Amino acid sequence: MASIELGENHRRSISITLQLVDQALCEWDNWANGRLRSGIIYQQMDTLSVIQKQQIKNKIANVRQLIIRLRDDLGLKR
Protein backbone atom coordinates (compact mmCIF):
# COMPACT_ATOMS: atom_id res chain seq x y z
CA MET A 1 0.00 0.00 0.00
CA ALA A 2 1.24 3.49 -0.79
CA SER A 3 2.37 5.82 1.94
CA ILE A 4 -0.33 8.20 3.20
CA GLU A 5 0.53 11.88 2.86
CA LEU A 6 0.28 13.74 6.16
CA GLY A 7 1.71 16.96 7.50
CA GLU A 8 4.75 16.72 9.74
CA ASN A 9 2.77 17.63 12.88
CA HIS A 10 0.26 14.84 12.24
CA ARG A 11 3.01 12.35 11.53
CA ARG A 12 4.85 13.32 14.71
CA SER A 13 1.68 13.06 16.83
CA ILE A 14 0.80 9.65 15.40
CA SER A 15 4.37 8.45 15.81
CA ILE A 16 4.48 9.50 19.47
CA THR A 17 1.11 7.88 20.16
CA LEU A 18 2.23 4.62 18.54
CA GLN A 19 5.48 4.74 20.55
CA LEU A 20 3.49 5.08 23.78
CA VAL A 21 1.25 2.16 22.79
CA ASP A 22 4.35 0.11 21.94
CA GLN A 23 5.87 0.99 25.32
CA ALA A 24 2.69 -0.19 27.09
CA LEU A 25 2.79 -3.42 25.05
CA CYS A 26 6.34 -4.04 26.26
CA GLU A 27 5.16 -3.64 29.86
CA TRP A 28 2.22 -6.01 29.30
CA ASP A 29 4.53 -8.48 27.58
CA ASN A 30 6.72 -8.46 30.68
CA TRP A 31 3.68 -9.18 32.86
CA ALA A 32 2.54 -11.99 30.56
CA ASN A 33 6.02 -13.52 30.80
CA GLY A 34 6.13 -13.28 34.60
CA ARG A 35 8.67 -10.44 34.74
CA LEU A 36 7.25 -8.31 37.52
CA ARG A 37 8.56 -5.16 39.16
CA SER A 38 9.29 -4.84 42.82
CA GLY A 39 10.74 -2.20 45.06
CA ILE A 40 11.55 -1.87 48.72
CA ILE A 41 7.90 -1.94 49.80
CA TYR A 42 6.17 -2.34 46.43
CA GLN A 43 5.70 -5.67 44.73
CA GLN A 44 3.57 -6.73 41.77
CA MET A 45 1.72 -10.01 42.13
CA ASP A 46 1.27 -12.48 39.28
CA THR A 47 -2.41 -13.42 39.39
CA LEU A 48 -2.80 -14.35 35.72
CA SER A 49 -3.51 -17.91 34.65
CA VAL A 50 -1.51 -19.59 31.90
CA ILE A 51 -4.49 -19.17 29.56
CA GLN A 52 -4.82 -15.47 30.39
CA LYS A 53 -1.11 -14.95 29.77
CA GLN A 54 -1.37 -16.63 26.37
CA GLN A 55 -4.41 -14.53 25.48
CA ILE A 56 -2.51 -11.37 26.40
CA LYS A 57 0.47 -12.46 24.30
CA ASN A 58 -1.84 -13.10 21.33
CA LYS A 59 -3.47 -9.67 21.68
CA ILE A 60 -0.05 -8.03 21.96
CA ALA A 61 1.07 -9.75 18.75
CA ASN A 62 -2.07 -8.58 16.94
CA VAL A 63 -1.65 -4.98 18.07
CA ARG A 64 2.03 -5.01 17.12
CA GLN A 65 1.10 -6.16 13.61
CA LEU A 66 -1.30 -3.22 13.37
CA ILE A 67 1.41 -0.84 14.55
CA ILE A 68 3.80 -2.20 11.92
CA ARG A 69 1.13 -1.75 9.26
CA LEU A 70 0.44 1.82 10.37
CA ARG A 71 4.15 2.59 10.55
CA ASP A 72 4.69 1.30 7.03
CA ASP A 73 1.52 2.86 5.55
CA LEU A 74 2.34 6.24 7.07
CA GLY A 75 6.05 6.03 6.27
CA LEU A 76 7.05 6.51 9.90
CA LYS A 77 10.59 5.92 11.06
CA ARG A 78 11.45 3.28 13.60
N, C-alpha and C positions, 0 to 999 in steps of 0.2 A: 504494500500500500504506500502511496506517496506521502511525503511529509506534509503535515498540515501547517499552513502559514499563520503564524501568530506574532504579535508584537513582542518585543523583548520583555516588557513588564509582565505580560501574561505567561510567557515561557518561564520566567524566573519564579513567579508565584506557583505555577503548576509543579515546577521542579522541586521547590522547597517543600510543598505539600507532599509530593511523592517520597521525598527523602524522609520526612517525618513518619509517614506510613511505613516505609521500609525499616526505619529504626524501631518502631513499635513491633513489627513482625520479628525482628531479631530478638527482642525481649521475650515475646511469646514463644518463639522457637526455643529459647533457653529454658523457659518454664516447661514446655512440652518434653524437653530432654532431661528434665530433672536438675538443671543447673539453677539453683536458687541463690538469692542474695541473703547475706546475714551480716549484722553489725554487732556491736557490743551488747545492745539490749533489743535489737530488732532481728527477727528471723522470719523468713517466708516458710510456709508449710506447703508441702506437696500433697494436695487432696484430690488430685485428678486420677481417674482410673486409666488403665492402659488403653481402653477404647477411646476415652475422651482425649488422651494425648495424641492418638493416631488421627482422630477427627480434626484436632487443632492443626496438626502437621499437614493434613490434606488441604485444609482451608488456607493455610499459609502458602502452600505451593500454588494454589489457584490464584491467590491475590498477587503473588510474585509474577506469575505469568501475565496477568493483566498489567502490572507495572511495566514489565518489559515491553509489552505491546504498546502501551502509551508512550514510553520512552522512545521507542523506535518510530512510531507514527508521528510524534511531535518533534523528532530530531533532537532530543535532549541529550546532553552529555552525561557520562557516568560519573 
